[in-house]
Amino acid sequence: MSTMTPAPTAEHTRQTAAVMPGAGAWTALKVFSARSLKHAFRDGESLLMAVLLPVMLMLIFVFIFGESIATGQGGDRGDYLAYVLPAVALTAAGFGASYTAVVVSNDMTTGFMNRLRTMPFPAVTVLLGHTVSSMVRNLLATAVVFGVALALGFRTDAGAGQLLGALGLIALWILVITVVFAVLGMVAGSAEAASGYGFVLLFLPYVSSGFAPVESMPGWLQGFAQHQPMTPIIDASRALIAGTGPGDEWWIGLLWCAGFIAVAVWLAALIFPRKVAR
């Protein structure tokens, strides 16, 4: 019995025409980045939640817990806003990157990747396109978080170099979490599973120095909170935003980021060809 081949959709036809025979990786990356961005911004509900959830989280912590959590900065609400800002920005990255796992899983499980197998360009550019799109969405969400913080009275004496350093660390973690979620979406059996696998990563900021000092946590939890990847990234970003030196935290954070990216890229290189070849 013969197997029926699904008729190509109109969108698939447009994408096939856009990536012409012989097109290189750069052309394909531009096409699939644009495709992913278009889908992301059309999904207004997911985009709105990726922005609103971190903002609501910041408002809750600042106005409800801001004068109750001892941070060593006097207990003032404005001081706590500065204290919690890097953690909220990195939490926004987690919410936004979880969407990447869902869309990558959809591409892997609905046959889209199989329809691209005969086209003369690297299929991995589809994953890279989702990564670029997620970076754009997450940087937009981070900008909104900082904008709301400024509206609430956040100010800093940090120089331009220190602010760029803090934003660079935050952007690097956004890249890390995006790549990790893309790999989760690639290996998951469904979009729901992909979202669930990464759910644990969304809790990392809460079990770190992001919202309260590690010293205020129970003794059995302090070891994990102090030595998990987000604590040095948050501490270094917080110090740079405050205009002080980040100490050793910045290079420890960079090592964590490099390790995550190396493992994620290795897994993608190992698993992706097998998934596409099915």
GIJONOR-V637509 format. One record per residue. N is the residue number from 1. RES is the residue in three letters. PSI is psi in radians with two decimals (999 if undefined). Layout:
N RES PSI
N RES PSI
This chain:
1 MET 2.28
2 SER 2.69
3 THR 2.24
4 MET 2.31
5 THR 2.18
6 PRO 2.42
7 ALA 2.40
8 PRO 2.45
9 THR 2.92
10 ALA -0.67
11 GLU -0.75
12 HIS -0.68
13 THR -0.75
14 ARG -0.71
15 GLN -0.64
16 THR -0.68
17 ALA -0.61
18 ALA -0.74
19 VAL 1.55
20 MET 2.79
21 PRO 2.29
22 GLY 0.02
23 ALA 2.47
24 GLY 3.12
25 ALA -0.65
26 TRP -0.76
27 THR -0.76
28 ALA -0.70
29 LEU -0.73
30 LYS -0.74
31 VAL -0.83
32 PHE -0.44
33 SER -0.77
34 ALA -0.71
35 ARG -0.84
36 SER -0.70
37 LEU -0.71
38 LYS -0.77
39 HIS -0.71
40 ALA -0.76
41 PHE -0.32
42 ARG -0.52
43 ASP 1.31
44 GLY -0.58
45 GLU -0.80
46 SER -0.71
47 LEU -0.74
48 LEU -0.73
49 MET -0.64
50 ALA -0.47
51 VAL -0.75
52 LEU -0.66
53 LEU -0.86
54 PRO -0.65
55 VAL -0.78
56 MET -0.67
57 LEU -0.75
58 MET -0.74
59 LEU -0.71
60 ILE -0.85
61 PHE -0.70
62 VAL -0.80
63 PHE -0.33
64 ILE -0.74
65 PHE -0.09
66 GLY -0.58
67 GLU 0.04
68 SER -0.51
69 ILE 2.15
70 ALA 1.99
71 THR 0.00
72 GLY 0.20
73 GLN 0.44
74 GLY -0.12
75 GLY 0.19
76 ASP 2.50
77 ARG -0.69
78 GLY -0.68
79 ASP -0.69
80 TYR -0.57
81 LEU -0.80
82 ALA -0.62
83 TYR -0.74
84 VAL -0.24
85 LEU -0.83
86 PRO -0.67
87 ALA -0.68
88 VAL -0.71
89 ALA -0.71
90 LEU -0.53
91 THR -0.67
92 ALA -0.66
93 ALA -0.68
94 GLY -0.79
95 PHE -0.77
96 GLY -0.69
97 ALA -0.46
98 SER -0.51
99 TYR -0.59
100 THR -0.71
101 ALA -0.68
102 VAL -0.84
103 VAL -0.60
104 VAL -0.75
105 SER -0.71
106 ASN -0.75
107 ASP -0.63
108 MET -0.53
109 THR -0.21
110 THR 0.05
111 GLY -0.05
112 PHE -0.76
113 MET -0.65
114 ASN -0.57
115 ARG -0.27
116 LEU -0.05
117 ARG -0.53
118 THR -0.02
119 MET 2.51
120 PRO 1.12
121 PHE 2.76
122 PRO 2.16
123 ALA -0.42
124 VAL -0.30
125 THR -0.35
126 VAL -0.79
127 LEU -0.74
128 LEU -0.63
129 GLY -0.72
130 HIS -0.63
131 THR -0.78
132 VAL -0.79
133 SER -0.75
134 SER -0.67
135 MET -0.75
136 VAL -0.82
137 ARG -0.74
138 ASN -0.65
139 LEU -0.62
140 LEU -0.79
141 ALA -0.69
142 THR -0.71
143 ALA -0.68
144 VAL -0.74
145 VAL -0.81
146 PHE -0.65
147 GLY -0.74
148 VAL -0.69
149 ALA -0.73
150 LEU -0.70
151 ALA -0.50
152 LEU -0.05
153 GLY 0.13
154 PHE 2.31
155 ARG 2.75
156 THR 2.63
157 ASP 0.15
158 ALA 2.57
159 GLY 3.02
160 ALA -0.71
161 GLY -0.69
162 GLN -0.70
163 LEU -0.71
164 LEU -0.67
165 GLY -0.75
166 ALA -0.79
167 LEU -0.59
168 GLY -0.74
169 LEU -0.75
170 ILE -0.76
171 ALA -0.65
172 LEU -0.74
173 TRP -0.62
174 ILE -0.76
175 LEU -0.77
176 VAL -0.92
177 ILE -0.55
178 THR -0.81
179 VAL -0.73
180 VAL -0.79
181 PHE -0.58
182 ALA -0.73
183 VAL -0.71
184 LEU -0.72
185 GLY -0.54
186 MET -0.66
187 VAL -0.29
188 ALA 2.64
189 GLY -0.26
190 SER 2.89
191 ALA -0.65
192 GLU -0.73
193 ALA -0.70
194 ALA -0.74
195 SER -0.67
196 GLY -0.68
197 TYR -0.68
198 GLY -0.05
199 PHE -0.62
200 VAL -0.55
201 LEU -0.46
202 LEU -0.26
203 PHE -0.19
204 LEU -0.73
205 PRO -0.52
206 TYR -0.48
207 VAL 0.92
208 SER -2.94
209 SER 0.25
210 GLY -0.76
211 PHE -0.28
212 ALA 2.63
213 PRO 2.52
214 VAL -0.60
215 GLU -0.35
216 SER -0.09
217 MET 2.82
218 PRO 2.59
219 GLY -0.66
220 TRP -0.32
221 LEU -0.34
222 GLN -0.66
223 GLY -0.81
224 PHE -0.80
225 ALA -0.64
226 GLN -0.51
227 HIS 0.24
228 GLN 2.82
229 PRO -0.54
230 MET -0.45
231 THR -0.88
232 PRO -0.58
233 ILE -0.76
234 ILE -0.78
235 ASP -0.75
236 ALA -0.75
237 SER -0.73
238 ARG -0.75
239 ALA -0.75
240 LEU -0.71
241 ILE -0.57
242 ALA -0.15
243 GLY 0.32
244 THR 3.03
245 GLY 2.48
246 PRO -0.07
247 GLY -2.47
248 ASP -0.12
249 GLU -0.57
250 TRP -0.73
251 TRP -0.47
252 ILE -0.74
253 GLY -0.71
254 LEU -0.68
255 LEU -0.74
256 TRP -0.82
257 CYS -0.79
258 ALA -0.71
259 GLY -0.79
260 PHE -0.80
261 ILE -0.72
262 ALA -0.79
263 VAL -0.74
264 ALA -0.75
265 VAL -0.70
266 TRP -0.78
267 LEU -0.71
268 ALA -0.76
269 ALA -0.52
270 LEU -0.73
271 ILE -0.67
272 PHE -0.82
273 PRO -0.61
274 ARG -0.66
275 LYS -0.74
276 VAL -0.56
277 ALA -0.10
278 ARG 999
